[in-house]
Amino acid sequence: MKGPPKRIVIVGGGSAGWMAASLLHHAWDRHGTKITLLESSDIGIIGVGEGSTPFLRQFFEQLEIPESEWMPYCSATYKCGIRFPEWTHEKGHRSYFHPFFSQLDLTTAGAFFHNCGLRRRRHSAVTHPDNFFVSAALARTHRGPKPAQALPFVPDYAYHFDAGRLGEFLKNRAIALGVEHLIGTVDGVSQNDQGDIVSLETEQQGKIVADFFLDCSGFAGLLINKCLGEKFHSYRDNLFNDSAIALATPIDTRGPIPSQTVSTALKFGWVWKIPLTSRYGNGYVYSSDFVSAEAAERELREHLGGAAEGVEARHLKMRVGRVDNHWSKNCLAVGLSQGFIEPLEATALMLIQFTVQYFIQLMEEGDFTDRYRTECNHKINVAFEGVRDYVVAHYQLSKRDDSDYWIENRNHTHRSANLSAILDAWDHGEDFEATLTRHAKTLVYLRPNWYCILAGMGRFSRRTRKTTTPQAASADKTRAYCEEIARGFPSHRRQLQQTYGEAGGDWCFEP
Ligand SMILES: Cc1cc2nc3c(=O)[nH]c(=O)nc-3n(C[C@H](O)[C@H](O)[C@H](O)COP(=O)(O)OP(=O)(O)OC[C@H]3O[C@@H](n4cnc5c(N)ncnc54)[C@H](O)[C@@H]3O)c2cc1C
């Protein structure tokens, strides 16, 4: 096959299915590609996933969907980064902020890297990341990420949103643009002699034929695993969490609205708290090897206090890992069917977007050969492994010892060679920059991210050799500088009122 397929069928109507439909339609409608999305009315969507990375901004920009159009519909808010409380109990490190880094931070981040370098060699220097990033100052003061007056650089940012509403928004839009929407449950798949999928069988729609298929069927992996037999590569030996409990609590939008996700470590995992304009989304991600579902729910409710009283909790199982081949035969797996890394850094939609965009790029560049499939699968696996390593680092760096869960998470040795190289270079006072550069091709998280997590968790060895003492940068000065810049940004609440107002809607955030 040369160029884009003529007829594509997407199985699954969750976020993955509708994001893929939107991107494929945008890229190939002009080539006459016909896109059909088939979903089951008997099998629901996962319906969680309220956080994102700045990558999602590109998604909306590419599709030319303004914030004022989708954010009010999805009760969305702005996200400047993630706060991590209680990941270690060490004094001075009980909480740190992981910012979205931008050019606005260049000066102060230089001071941060410098101080970290000194402290790694046992000199005294302030290294807490909260002092060095504009996004941290914005989140601390409940501000939005868009300046009141134009600046030469602007902070990067992401969004929080109601996942169910986002799927619905994309669905309505895609159908209006001409994507065909069918309801039916796939109960049979036909393949030709080469193993390519030829058609799907459904009771409601009969036989559905296409020349290319997307498996967006969620954890079921209907086409990629069950039909094509692609192996699932579990991350269980270094990511222990396999379960989650989601529970919404009320938000008072009359007061300051947070512009950060808070991910607090508990005894057997961690809890997300995500502000929407309609509610807080909360959820406990934990390992069922260490705590029962009932005990985990008790712990979550205790953590949330009165706000959770009488609210029903949803229990979910997670299949953590990835398939080896995301693109197999004439099928591309996208979303939970291709793999999932626990949502600590809210990366799942980013991987969906990356997979579909890369697939589009390759199909447009060349023909439908094994070489392209191999390259595509390799790149996606590198992206998964890059995210996995950064998430694993949170557990390996934690100094909590209040349960076997934390002790085993820290002590296991199943970490990747990449992660070992990064942690070893940091711990032994080696040239950290050179190590990051050496691994640049396989890293998803970059220099500021690694410095933030390592310094934020207080990972400073006492065994490194002292060198001559250059002057440490003043954290008081960098903090004051960030706060001065932050004063030029409106409150998050005001920013949302403005965005929602542009839609001509009601600014008081009613859905
Ligand atoms: C606890 C938790 C928290 C998360 N938090 C985040 C987050 O903060 N940020 C983030 O980016 N992501 C997050 N995610 C991931 C995110 O929710 C998913 O990546 C995203 O929703 C995509 O899901 P999906 O579309 O692949 O699958 P689903 O939503 O499960 O959709 C599957 C679809 O396949 C259809 N289907 C299945 N079988 C058949 C069949 N036989 N015939 C026809 N149709 C079928 C179903 O009807 C459904 O429409 C989280 C996930 C979990 C579990």
The ligand as an SDF file (V2000), in Angstrom:
LIG
                    3D

 53 58  0  0  0  0  0  0  0  0999 V2000
   -6.7310    5.1860   37.0760 C   0  0  0  0  0  0  0  0  0  0  0  0
   -6.3910    5.8240   35.7830 C   0  0  0  0  0  0  0  0  0  0  0  0
   -6.0380    7.1700   35.7400 C   0  0  0  0  0  0  0  0  0  0  0  0
   -5.6700    7.7650   34.5350 C   0  0  0  0  0  0  0  0  0  0  0  0
   -5.2640    9.0700   34.5200 N   0  0  0  0  0  0  0  0  0  0  0  0
   -4.8100    9.6090   33.3690 C   0  0  0  0  0  0  0  0  0  0  0  0
   -4.3530   10.9430   33.3120 C   0  0  0  0  0  0  0  0  0  0  0  0
   -4.3430   11.6670   34.3060 O   0  0  0  0  0  0  0  0  0  0  0  0
   -3.9120   11.4300   32.1340 N   0  0  0  0  0  0  0  0  0  0  0  0
   -3.9020   10.6760   30.9960 C   0  0  0  0  0  0  0  0  0  0  0  0
   -3.4490   11.1540   29.9380 O   0  0  0  0  0  0  0  0  0  0  0  0
   -4.3990    9.4270   31.0160 N   0  0  0  0  0  0  0  0  0  0  0  0
   -4.8360    8.8710   32.1560 C   0  0  0  0  0  0  0  0  0  0  0  0
   -5.3260    7.6010   32.1520 N   0  0  0  0  0  0  0  0  0  0  0  0
   -5.4040    6.8760   30.8950 C   0  0  0  0  0  0  0  0  0  0  0  0
   -6.6140    7.3140   30.0960 C   0  0  0  0  0  0  0  0  0  0  0  0
   -7.7850    7.1750   30.8610 O   0  0  0  0  0  0  0  0  0  0  0  0
   -6.7040    6.4500   28.8350 C   0  0  0  0  0  0  0  0  0  0  0  0
   -5.4690    6.4160   28.2080 O   0  0  0  0  0  0  0  0  0  0  0  0
   -7.6720    7.0500   27.8760 C   0  0  0  0  0  0  0  0  0  0  0  0
   -8.9170    7.2470   28.4760 O   0  0  0  0  0  0  0  0  0  0  0  0
   -7.8290    6.1780   26.6540 C   0  0  0  0  0  0  0  0  0  0  0  0
   -8.5610    5.0290   26.9130 O   0  0  0  0  0  0  0  0  0  0  0  0
   -8.9540    4.1360   25.6820 P   0  0  0  0  0  0  0  0  0  0  0  0
   -9.7320    4.9530   24.7490 O   0  0  0  0  0  0  0  0  0  0  0  0
   -7.7350    3.4740   25.1880 O   0  0  0  0  0  0  0  0  0  0  0  0
   -9.8450    2.9830   26.3120 O   0  0  0  0  0  0  0  0  0  0  0  0
  -11.3560    3.0100   26.8670 P   0  0  0  0  0  0  0  0  0  0  0  0
  -11.7590    4.3220   27.4050 O   0  0  0  0  0  0  0  0  0  0  0  0
  -11.4400    1.8320   27.8050 O   0  0  0  0  0  0  0  0  0  0  0  0
  -12.2620    2.7290   25.5930 O   0  0  0  0  0  0  0  0  0  0  0  0
  -12.3690    1.4360   25.0380 C   0  0  0  0  0  0  0  0  0  0  0  0
  -13.4390    1.4470   23.9380 C   0  0  0  0  0  0  0  0  0  0  0  0
  -13.3720    0.2130   23.2430 O   0  0  0  0  0  0  0  0  0  0  0  0
  -14.6790   -0.2580   23.0220 C   0  0  0  0  0  0  0  0  0  0  0  0
  -14.6560   -1.7150   22.8780 N   0  0  0  0  0  0  0  0  0  0  0  0
  -14.0350   -2.6220   23.6760 C   0  0  0  0  0  0  0  0  0  0  0  0
  -14.2800   -3.8680   23.2220 N   0  0  0  0  0  0  0  0  0  0  0  0
  -15.0480   -3.7510   22.1080 C   0  0  0  0  0  0  0  0  0  0  0  0
  -15.6480   -4.6580   21.2000 C   0  0  0  0  0  0  0  0  0  0  0  0
  -15.5300   -5.9800   21.3400 N   0  0  0  0  0  0  0  0  0  0  0  0
  -16.3780   -4.1640   20.1670 N   0  0  0  0  0  0  0  0  0  0  0  0
  -16.5410   -2.8300   20.0060 C   0  0  0  0  0  0  0  0  0  0  0  0
  -16.0020   -1.9270   20.8330 N   0  0  0  0  0  0  0  0  0  0  0  0
  -15.2770   -2.3730   21.8920 C   0  0  0  0  0  0  0  0  0  0  0  0
  -15.4690    0.2230   24.2140 C   0  0  0  0  0  0  0  0  0  0  0  0
  -16.8580    0.2860   23.9180 O   0  0  0  0  0  0  0  0  0  0  0  0
  -14.8570    1.6200   24.4140 C   0  0  0  0  0  0  0  0  0  0  0  0
  -15.5420    2.5380   23.5850 O   0  0  0  0  0  0  0  0  0  0  0  0
   -5.7120    6.9990   33.3490 C   0  0  0  0  0  0  0  0  0  0  0  0
   -6.1060    5.6610   33.3800 C   0  0  0  0  0  0  0  0  0  0  0  0
   -6.4270    5.0680   34.5790 C   0  0  0  0  0  0  0  0  0  0  0  0
   -6.8120    3.6120   34.5960 C   0  0  0  0  0  0  0  0  0  0  0  0
  1  2  1  0
  2  3  1  0
  2 52  2  0
  3  4  2  0
  4  5  1  0
  4 50  1  0
  5  6  2  0
  6  7  1  0
  6 13  1  0
  7  8  2  0
  7  9  1  0
  9 10  1  0
 10 11  2  0
 10 12  1  0
 12 13  2  0
 13 14  1  0
 14 15  1  0
 14 50  1  0
 15 16  1  0
 16 17  1  0
 16 18  1  0
 18 19  1  0
 18 20  1  0
 20 21  1  0
 20 22  1  0
 22 23  1  0
 23 24  1  0
 24 25  2  0
 24 26  1  0
 24 27  1  0
 27 28  1  0
 28 29  2  0
 28 30  1  0
 28 31  1  0
 31 32  1  0
 32 33  1  0
 33 34  1  0
 33 48  1  0
 34 35  1  0
 35 36  1  0
 35 46  1  0
 36 37  1  0
 36 45  1  0
 37 38  2  0
 38 39  1  0
 39 40  1  0
 39 45  2  0
 40 41  1  0
 40 42  2  0
 42 43  1  0
 43 44  2  0
 44 45  1  0
 46 47  1  0
 46 48  1  0
 48 49  1  0
 50 51  2  0
 51 52  1  0
 52 53  1  0
M  END
$$$$
